[in-house]
């Protein structure tokens, strides 16, 4: 096995995972929507709001206008109520309906105390410190532990994946699913990211770039090249103008869930148990 040379391993000089995004990388086309979202969140949550973050392709500078999503995370000083979660979800839907700059607006809500807990070390704390870019308020990354491409990270960031596959399978088979193309996209991305957890600590490195993920994964698993290519196509094809909205794409997503998903779940358990 030989990982291709010249790939950015996503690490700093001390081997820590670098933060992926930066406000300076954001394309100007997204600026009005981001400003509107931040202003609306501050009005909605008031003194309860601790900070606002961006994550995904927009702060990484790889977003495509009209095709990429705008993803935000808001942190409250205390645990959010169901009323607050519902209000934030309504706001995301309103922002989504009022713009053509992105494909979808998503906002997740968390609390500062939970983020600082040991239980979140490889979950939302990892997201804030490595995948999120501060937009407004104090940066919680200053209070969080450094992250490295370790087997512990690989073991923990897959939590919830099996349940997610079950939900996605139900959505694929439900005639009332409002955006089946979104479901197929999530299938592709889930499988590719699960596969990446099988190699990130063996590479070692971190990336959210699908092309880099594909090259690293197939270096370790050359027999799964076609399967990974299908996952990447479903998961990120929209950015190249090929959203997964055909019957053939549906069949590919079903096949991936039936065969690739359980294989990678088993492989993840095998390699993390063997190396740990």
N, C-alpha and C positions, 0 to 999 in steps of 0.2 A: 504494500500500500504506500502511495506517495501523494500527499496533498499538493495540488498545483502551486508553483511558486508565484509570488507577486500578489497574493491575496491579502487584503487588509484583515488582520486577525482581531481588530477591535479592542486591542489592549494598549495600556499606557506603558511607560518605561519600567514600572514596577509590577507589571503583569496583571494589573487590575482592569476590569471591563470599563472602557471609556463610555461616557454619556454620549448617546448617539446623535442627538439633535442640537440645534442652536438657533436662536431667533434670527440671526443674520442670514441663515440659509433659506428662510421662508420667501417664496415667490410673492411679489407684490399683489398678484391677482387674489390671493387669499386674505390679505390684510383687512379689508372692510368687514368680512365675515368674522374674522377672529376678534376684531375690536367690538363688533356687535355682541358676540357671544360673551366676552369678558364683561362688558358693561351690563348685560342682562343678568348674568350670574351674580354680580355684585349687588344689583338691585334686589334680586330674588332672595338671596341668602343673607345679606346684611352682615351683622356682627358675628353671625355663626360661621362665616367663611374665613378659613385660614389661608388658603392659597389655591391658585389655578395653574394647571400644567397642560401642555400640548404633548402628544406623542404620535407615532406613526410617520407616514411619509411626508407630511407637511413640514414639520420641523427638521426632518432629515434632508429636506431640499430635493426630494425625488418625486414629489407629487405631480400629478397631471391634472390640469384644470378640467372640471366636469366629470372626471373619472375616479379620482382618488377620494378618500373619506377625510373628514375633519374629525379627529379624535381628541377629546379633552378629558381630563380628570380633575375633579374638585375635591379639596380636602377641607373638612369641617373641624372645628375645635373639639367637637364631641360627636358621638355616634349619630348619624343621620336618622331622622324619623321616616316612617313610611310616607308621610305627607310630603316631606322634603324630596324624597326619592321620586315620588310621582310628579311633583312640580318640576323637577329637573328633567324628567323624561318628556313632559309636555313641552318644555322649552326646547329641547333637542329636536322634537318633531316640528315645532314652529320654525326653527332656524333652517331645518332641512327643507321644508316646503317653500321657504322664502328665498332660496338661493339656487343658482345654477352653477355656482363655482365648484361645488363638490358633489360627489355621488350620494353621500350620506353624512349626517352629523350624528356623532355618538358622544355621550357624556356619562362617565361613571363617577360615583360618589363614594368617598371613604372618609375615615376620621383619623385625626392625628394620633390619638392614643393607640388605636389598633395598628396603625402603620409602624409605630415604634415598638410593638410587641415582638417577642421572639418568634411567634407563630407566623408572622408575615415576612420573615427574613428573606425567603426565596420566592415570595409571591408579590404582593403589592409594594413592599419595600424595595424589591429588586426593580420593579417597574419604575418607581419614582426616581431612584438613584441612577439608573442606567438607561431607561427607555423614554423617560419624560423630560421635557424642557420647561423650566419655570417661565410662566407668563405673567403672573401677578402674585404678590405676597411673599413671605419668607420661604426660602428653599429648604424643604425638609431633608434633602440629601445631605446637608451639613450635619444632621443628627443621626444618619443611618450608617451602618457598617459598610466597608468596602466590599465589592463583589468580584469574584474571580471565576474563571471557567472550570469549576470543580465538579466532581461527581455528585457532591451534595446539591449543587445547583441543578444538575441534570435530574436528580432523583425527585426534587421537590417541585420544579416548575411544571411538571406534567400532572400535578394533582388536579382532578376534575376533568381530565381528558376523556376517560372512559365514559363518564356521565354525559359529556358533551357529544360524543359519538352517538350515544343512545338518543339524545334529543335531535341531533341532525338527521338520523335515520327516520325518526318519526315525522320530522318536517318534510323530508323528501317524499314521503308517501302520503302526505296530507294534501288533499285537493284544495284546501282553504289557505294554504301557505301564500301570503301576499306577495312575497318576492322570492320565488324559488331560485333565481339566479344568485341572490345573496347566500342562500343555503348552500348551493353548490360551491360558491367561492369559499365559504367557511370550511367546507369539507377539505378542499385542496390545501388551504392554509394550515389547518389543524394537523393534517397528516405530514406535510412537509416540516412543520415545526417539531412534531413529535420525533420524526426521523432525525432531525438535527440534534435533539437532546441525546441521541445515541452516540454522537461523535464529538460534541463540543468540548468535552474534557479530554478526549483523545487527540484532538487536533493540535493544541488546544487554542480556543478563541471564541469570539462571539460575533454574530452578525444578524441583522434583520433583513439584509438584502437577499431576495430570493435567488438571484443568479449565483451569489457566493455560497449560499446554503446548498444549492444543487451541486455545485462543483465539489464542495467538501464532502457531502454525503455520498455522492457516487464514487469518490476516491476510496471510501471505505466499503461501499456496497455496490460494486459495478454491476451485479446481477439485477439491481433494482433501478437501473438508469431510465427505462421507459416509464415505469411506474412513477418515479419522481418527476419526470418531465410532464406527465399528465397532471399530477398534483399541482405543480407550479403553474401550468397552463390554466387550470380551473381557478387557482387561488389569486393569480396576478395577471391573467390575460386581459382583464378589463383595461389595464393601463395602456396596453398596446392596441386598444380598440376591438378586443375580442372577448366581450362578456360571456359568461357561461349560460347562455339562454336558449340553447337548442336541445331537442330531444337526445341527441348524441351526447351532449354535455351531462344531461341527467343520467344517462346510462353509465357514463364514466364515473360520476359521483357515487352512484349506487354500488358499482363494482369496487371502487376504492374502499368504501365503508365495509363491504362484505369480506374483502380479502386483505387489502393493505393495512387497514386500521388494526385488526386483531394481530396481524403479523408484527407490526411495529410495536404494539403494546407488549407483546411477548418478548421481542428483541430488546426493548428498553429494559424490561425487568431482568433479562439475562445479563446484559452487559454492565448494568449498574450494580447488580448483585455480585458478579464475577470480579469486578474491579474494586468494589468498595470494601 
